[in-house]
Amino acid sequence: MPEEEKLVNYYSCSYWKGRVPRQGWLYLSINHICFYSYLLGKEAKLVIRWADITQLEKSATLLLPDAVKVSTRLAEHVFSVFLNINETFKLMEQLANIAMRQLLDNKGFEQDRSLPKLKRKTPKKVSALKRFG
């Protein structure tokens, strides 16, 4: 996570990488969701931009009670064993919504620079059907 990034909150949880859970810390910042674990000499790092997340889902199965699934276009990430899953999930939803609003408010989405600029205003041609109708 970049040093200038503002940390909102962090939670102890497990990140499921394959079939093996890794106990560590989930860091929620304004622009990223991050996970870090260092256990038995093995380090696990995960950094995902909120803008890259396509779906957040709270789920419960027999194997993973109270889990959060974070989906991107490229992968799915599952976090579980939260102390308070409702608080964590609500904050995750809020941060994802803020990121989406920032994307939509971005001026770059209003103008598509790849389209050719209109050089002069041309009057619309009225169709023959409308002229005689």
C-alpha atoms as an extended CHARMM CRD file, in Angstrom:
* protein
*
       133  EXT
         1         1  MET       CA              0.0000000000        0.0000000000        0.0000000000  PROA      1               0.0000000000
         2         2  PRO       CA              1.4310000000        3.4180000000       -0.8740000000  PROA      2               0.0000000000
         3         3  GLU       CA              2.7110000000        5.4220000000        2.1150000000  PROA      3               0.0000000000
         4         4  GLU       CA              0.4140000000        8.3730000000        1.3660000000  PROA      4               0.0000000000
         5         5  GLU       CA             -2.6430000000        6.0770000000        1.4300000000  PROA      5               0.0000000000
         6         6  LYS       CA             -5.0470000000        6.7820000000        4.2980000000  PROA      6               0.0000000000
         7         7  LEU       CA             -5.7930000000        3.7010000000        6.4080000000  PROA      7               0.0000000000
         8         8  VAL       CA             -9.4500000000        3.5270000000        7.4690000000  PROA      8               0.0000000000
         9         9  ASN       CA             -9.3780000000        0.3550000000        9.5920000000  PROA      9               0.0000000000
        10        10  TYR       CA             -7.7470000000       -3.0600000000        9.8880000000  PROA      10              0.0000000000
        11        11  TYR       CA             -9.0240000000       -6.4500000000       10.9990000000  PROA      11              0.0000000000
        12        12  SER       CA             -7.5800000000       -9.8060000000       11.9490000000  PROA      12              0.0000000000
        13        13  CYS       CA             -8.8100000000      -12.5150000000        9.5690000000  PROA      13              0.0000000000
        14        14  SER       CA             -7.8460000000      -15.4860000000        7.4300000000  PROA      14              0.0000000000
        15        15  TYR       CA             -7.2090000000      -15.3000000000        3.6910000000  PROA      15              0.0000000000
        16        16  TRP       CA             -7.8850000000      -18.5180000000        1.8120000000  PROA      16              0.0000000000
        17        17  LYS       CA             -5.2060000000      -19.0880000000       -0.7810000000  PROA      17              0.0000000000
        18        18  GLY       CA             -6.1910000000      -22.3810000000       -2.3540000000  PROA      18              0.0000000000
        19        19  ARG       CA             -7.1650000000      -24.7780000000        0.4150000000  PROA      19              0.0000000000
        20        20  VAL       CA             -4.8470000000      -23.2770000000        3.0010000000  PROA      20              0.0000000000
        21        21  PRO       CA             -5.9750000000      -20.3990000000        5.2290000000  PROA      21              0.0000000000
        22        22  ARG       CA             -3.3980000000      -17.7610000000        6.0530000000  PROA      22              0.0000000000
        23        23  GLN       CA             -3.9940000000      -15.8830000000        9.2930000000  PROA      23              0.0000000000
        24        24  GLY       CA             -3.1060000000      -12.2020000000        9.0070000000  PROA      24              0.0000000000
        25        25  TRP       CA             -4.4090000000       -8.6660000000        8.8000000000  PROA      25              0.0000000000
        26        26  LEU       CA             -6.9050000000       -7.1320000000        6.3770000000  PROA      26              0.0000000000
        27        27  TYR       CA             -6.2040000000       -3.4240000000        5.8310000000  PROA      27              0.0000000000
        28        28  LEU       CA             -8.9720000000       -1.2170000000        4.4290000000  PROA      28              0.0000000000
        29        29  SER       CA             -7.8540000000        2.1170000000        3.0090000000  PROA      29              0.0000000000
        30        30  ILE       CA             -9.5400000000        4.7520000000        0.8880000000  PROA      30              0.0000000000
        31        31  ASN       CA             -8.3180000000        3.2350000000       -2.4060000000  PROA      31              0.0000000000
        32        32  HSD       CA             -7.2330000000       -0.3260000000       -1.5810000000  PROA      32              0.0000000000
        33        33  ILE       CA             -8.0670000000       -3.5010000000        0.2570000000  PROA      33              0.0000000000
        34        34  CYS       CA             -4.8690000000       -5.2070000000        1.4080000000  PROA      34              0.0000000000
        35        35  PHE       CA             -3.9690000000       -8.3890000000        3.2340000000  PROA      35              0.0000000000
        36        36  TYR       CA             -0.6690000000       -9.2130000000        4.8960000000  PROA      36              0.0000000000
        37        37  SER       CA              0.4640000000      -12.3630000000        6.6470000000  PROA      37              0.0000000000
        38        38  TYR       CA              3.8240000000      -13.6060000000        7.8540000000  PROA      38              0.0000000000
        39        39  LEU       CA              3.6060000000      -17.0160000000        9.4090000000  PROA      39              0.0000000000
        40        40  LEU       CA              6.2600000000      -19.7140000000        9.7690000000  PROA      40              0.0000000000
        41        41  GLY       CA              8.6320000000      -17.8820000000        7.4270000000  PROA      41              0.0000000000
        42        42  LYS       CA              6.0440000000      -17.5070000000        4.6480000000  PROA      42              0.0000000000
        43        43  GLU       CA              4.8480000000      -14.0850000000        3.6200000000  PROA      43              0.0000000000
        44        44  ALA       CA              1.5390000000      -13.4310000000        1.8560000000  PROA      44              0.0000000000
        45        45  LYS       CA              0.6390000000      -10.0250000000        0.4180000000  PROA      45              0.0000000000
        46        46  LEU       CA             -2.4500000000       -8.9950000000       -1.4880000000  PROA      46              0.0000000000
        47        47  VAL       CA             -3.3340000000       -5.5070000000       -2.7500000000  PROA      47              0.0000000000
        48        48  ILE       CA             -6.5780000000       -4.8330000000       -4.6550000000  PROA      48              0.0000000000
        49        49  ARG       CA             -7.8790000000       -1.4430000000       -5.7510000000  PROA      49              0.0000000000
        50        50  TRP       CA            -11.5080000000       -0.8380000000       -4.7630000000  PROA      50              0.0000000000
        51        51  ALA       CA            -12.1590000000        0.2710000000       -8.3490000000  PROA      51              0.0000000000
        52        52  ASP       CA            -11.1370000000       -3.2040000000       -9.6070000000  PROA      52              0.0000000000
        53        53  ILE       CA            -13.6590000000       -5.0550000000       -7.4460000000  PROA      53              0.0000000000
        54        54  THR       CA            -16.6620000000       -6.3360000000       -9.3750000000  PROA      54              0.0000000000
        55        55  GLN       CA            -18.5270000000       -7.9850000000       -6.4890000000  PROA      55              0.0000000000
        56        56  LEU       CA            -18.5090000000       -8.1280000000       -2.6900000000  PROA      56              0.0000000000
        57        57  GLU       CA            -20.4310000000      -10.9870000000       -1.1480000000  PROA      57              0.0000000000
        58        58  LYS       CA            -20.9550000000      -12.0860000000        2.4320000000  PROA      58              0.0000000000
        59        59  SER       CA            -21.4310000000      -15.8400000000        2.5520000000  PROA      59              0.0000000000
        60        60  ALA       CA            -21.6530000000      -18.6570000000        5.0390000000  PROA      60              0.0000000000
        61        61  THR       CA            -20.9780000000      -22.3180000000        4.3450000000  PROA      61              0.0000000000
        62        62  LEU       CA            -20.2510000000      -25.2730000000        6.5820000000  PROA      62              0.0000000000
        63        63  LEU       CA            -16.5340000000      -24.9630000000        5.9310000000  PROA      63              0.0000000000
        64        64  LEU       CA            -16.3740000000      -21.1620000000        5.9910000000  PROA      64              0.0000000000
        65        65  PRO       CA            -18.8320000000      -19.5900000000        8.3970000000  PROA      65              0.0000000000
        66        66  ASP       CA            -18.9810000000      -15.8150000000        8.0380000000  PROA      66              0.0000000000
        67        67  ALA       CA            -16.7940000000      -15.3420000000        4.9760000000  PROA      67              0.0000000000
        68        68  VAL       CA            -16.4330000000      -12.4090000000        2.5910000000  PROA      68              0.0000000000
        69        69  LYS       CA            -15.7880000000      -13.1010000000       -1.0920000000  PROA      69              0.0000000000
        70        70  VAL       CA            -14.1040000000      -10.3050000000       -3.0500000000  PROA      70              0.0000000000
        71        71  SER       CA            -14.3190000000      -10.7470000000       -6.8250000000  PROA      71              0.0000000000
        72        72  THR       CA            -12.3480000000       -8.9530000000       -9.5100000000  PROA      72              0.0000000000
        73        73  ARG       CA            -12.2970000000       -9.6070000000      -13.2310000000  PROA      73              0.0000000000
        74        74  LEU       CA             -9.2390000000      -11.8170000000      -12.7620000000  PROA      74              0.0000000000
        75        75  ALA       CA             -9.7660000000      -13.6750000000       -9.4770000000  PROA      75              0.0000000000
        76        76  GLU       CA            -11.8580000000      -14.3810000000       -6.4010000000  PROA      76              0.0000000000
        77        77  HSD       CA            -10.4750000000      -13.8780000000       -2.9020000000  PROA      77              0.0000000000
        78        78  VAL       CA            -12.0850000000      -15.2870000000        0.2510000000  PROA      78              0.0000000000
        79        79  PHE       CA            -11.5650000000      -13.8820000000        3.7430000000  PROA      79              0.0000000000
        80        80  SER       CA            -12.9980000000      -15.4240000000        6.9140000000  PROA      80              0.0000000000
        81        81  VAL       CA            -12.6980000000      -15.7090000000       10.7080000000  PROA      81              0.0000000000
        82        82  PHE       CA            -13.6220000000      -12.0940000000       11.4050000000  PROA      82              0.0000000000
        83        83  LEU       CA            -14.3130000000      -10.9230000000       14.9290000000  PROA      83              0.0000000000
        84        84  ASN       CA            -17.2590000000       -8.8330000000       13.6690000000  PROA      84              0.0000000000
        85        85  ILE       CA            -18.0970000000       -9.6960000000       10.0630000000  PROA      85              0.0000000000
        86        86  ASN       CA            -21.0780000000       -7.3240000000        9.8370000000  PROA      86              0.0000000000
        87        87  GLU       CA            -18.9920000000       -4.2690000000       10.7370000000  PROA      87              0.0000000000
        88        88  THR       CA            -16.1930000000       -5.3160000000        8.3860000000  PROA      88              0.0000000000
        89        89  PHE       CA            -18.5040000000       -6.0490000000        5.4560000000  PROA      89              0.0000000000
        90        90  LYS       CA            -20.4320000000       -2.7840000000        5.8900000000  PROA      90              0.0000000000
        91        91  LEU       CA            -17.1960000000       -0.7720000000        5.8140000000  PROA      91              0.0000000000
        92        92  MET       CA            -16.0000000000       -2.7110000000        2.7530000000  PROA      92              0.0000000000
        93        93  GLU       CA            -19.2660000000       -1.9020000000        0.9420000000  PROA      93              0.0000000000
        94        94  GLN       CA            -18.9700000000        1.7810000000        1.8420000000  PROA      94              0.0000000000
        95        95  LEU       CA            -15.3850000000        2.0210000000        0.5830000000  PROA      95              0.0000000000
        96        96  ALA       CA            -16.2410000000        0.1850000000       -2.6530000000  PROA      96              0.0000000000
        97        97  ASN       CA            -19.1880000000        2.5500000000       -3.2210000000  PROA      97              0.0000000000
        98        98  ILE       CA            -16.9790000000        5.6020000000       -2.6350000000  PROA      98              0.0000000000
        99        99  ALA       CA            -14.4880000000        4.2890000000       -5.2060000000  PROA      99              0.0000000000
       100       100  MET       CA            -17.2640000000        3.7700000000       -7.7650000000  PROA      100             0.0000000000
       101       101  ARG       CA            -18.6350000000        7.2830000000       -7.1740000000  PROA      101             0.0000000000
       102       102  GLN       CA            -15.1490000000        8.7300000000       -7.6630000000  PROA      102             0.0000000000
       103       103  LEU       CA            -14.8150000000        6.8410000000      -10.9380000000  PROA      103             0.0000000000
       104       104  LEU       CA            -18.1700000000        8.0610000000      -12.1940000000  PROA      104             0.0000000000
       105       105  ASP       CA            -17.4580000000       11.6520000000      -11.1460000000  PROA      105             0.0000000000
       106       106  ASN       CA            -14.1280000000       11.5900000000      -12.9660000000  PROA      106             0.0000000000
       107       107  LYS       CA            -14.1240000000       13.9820000000      -15.9450000000  PROA      107             0.0000000000
       108       108  GLY       CA            -12.4160000000       11.3250000000      -18.0560000000  PROA      108             0.0000000000
       109       109  PHE       CA            -15.6280000000        9.3340000000      -18.1530000000  PROA      109             0.0000000000
       110       110  GLU       CA            -17.5470000000       12.3170000000      -19.5460000000  PROA      110             0.0000000000
       111       111  GLN       CA            -15.2230000000       12.8070000000      -22.5060000000  PROA      111             0.0000000000
       112       112  ASP       CA            -13.9630000000       10.0390000000      -24.7080000000  PROA      112             0.0000000000
       113       113  ARG       CA            -10.6940000000       11.3530000000      -26.1330000000  PROA      113             0.0000000000
       114       114  SER       CA            -10.5650000000        8.6200000000      -28.7630000000  PROA      114             0.0000000000
       115       115  LEU       CA            -13.5790000000       10.1050000000      -30.5670000000  PROA      115             0.0000000000
       116       116  PRO       CA            -12.7910000000       12.7010000000      -33.2460000000  PROA      116             0.0000000000
       117       117  LYS       CA            -13.6020000000       16.2790000000      -32.2840000000  PROA      117             0.0000000000
       118       118  LEU       CA            -16.5380000000       17.9190000000      -34.0240000000  PROA      118             0.0000000000
       119       119  LYS       CA            -15.0740000000       20.6940000000      -36.1960000000  PROA      119             0.0000000000
       120       120  ARG       CA            -18.2730000000       22.4680000000      -37.1660000000  PROA      120             0.0000000000
       121       121  LYS       CA            -21.8890000000       22.1310000000      -36.3660000000  PROA      121             0.0000000000
       122       122  THR       CA            -23.7670000000       20.4230000000      -39.1520000000  PROA      122             0.0000000000
       123       123  PRO       CA            -27.5430000000       20.6540000000      -39.3270000000  PROA      123             0.0000000000
       124       124  LYS       CA            -29.4190000000       17.4120000000      -38.9880000000  PROA      124             0.0000000000
       125       125  LYS       CA            -31.0740000000       16.1410000000      -42.1120000000  PROA      125             0.0000000000
       126       126  VAL       CA            -34.7510000000       15.5410000000      -41.5710000000  PROA      126             0.0000000000
       127       127  SER       CA            -35.8570000000       12.1720000000      -42.8350000000  PROA      127             0.0000000000
       128       128  ALA       CA            -38.2610000000       12.0420000000      -45.7820000000  PROA      128             0.0000000000
       129       129  LEU       CA            -40.8380000000       10.2690000000      -43.6380000000  PROA      129             0.0000000000
       130       130  LYS       CA            -40.9620000000       13.1350000000      -41.1520000000  PROA      130             0.0000000000
       131       131  ARG       CA            -41.1880000000       15.8000000000      -43.8790000000  PROA      131             0.0000000000
       132       132  PHE       CA            -44.3620000000       14.4240000000      -45.3790000000  PROA      132             0.0000000000
       133       133  GLY       CA            -45.9660000000       13.0930000000      -42.1960000000  PROA      133             0.0000000000
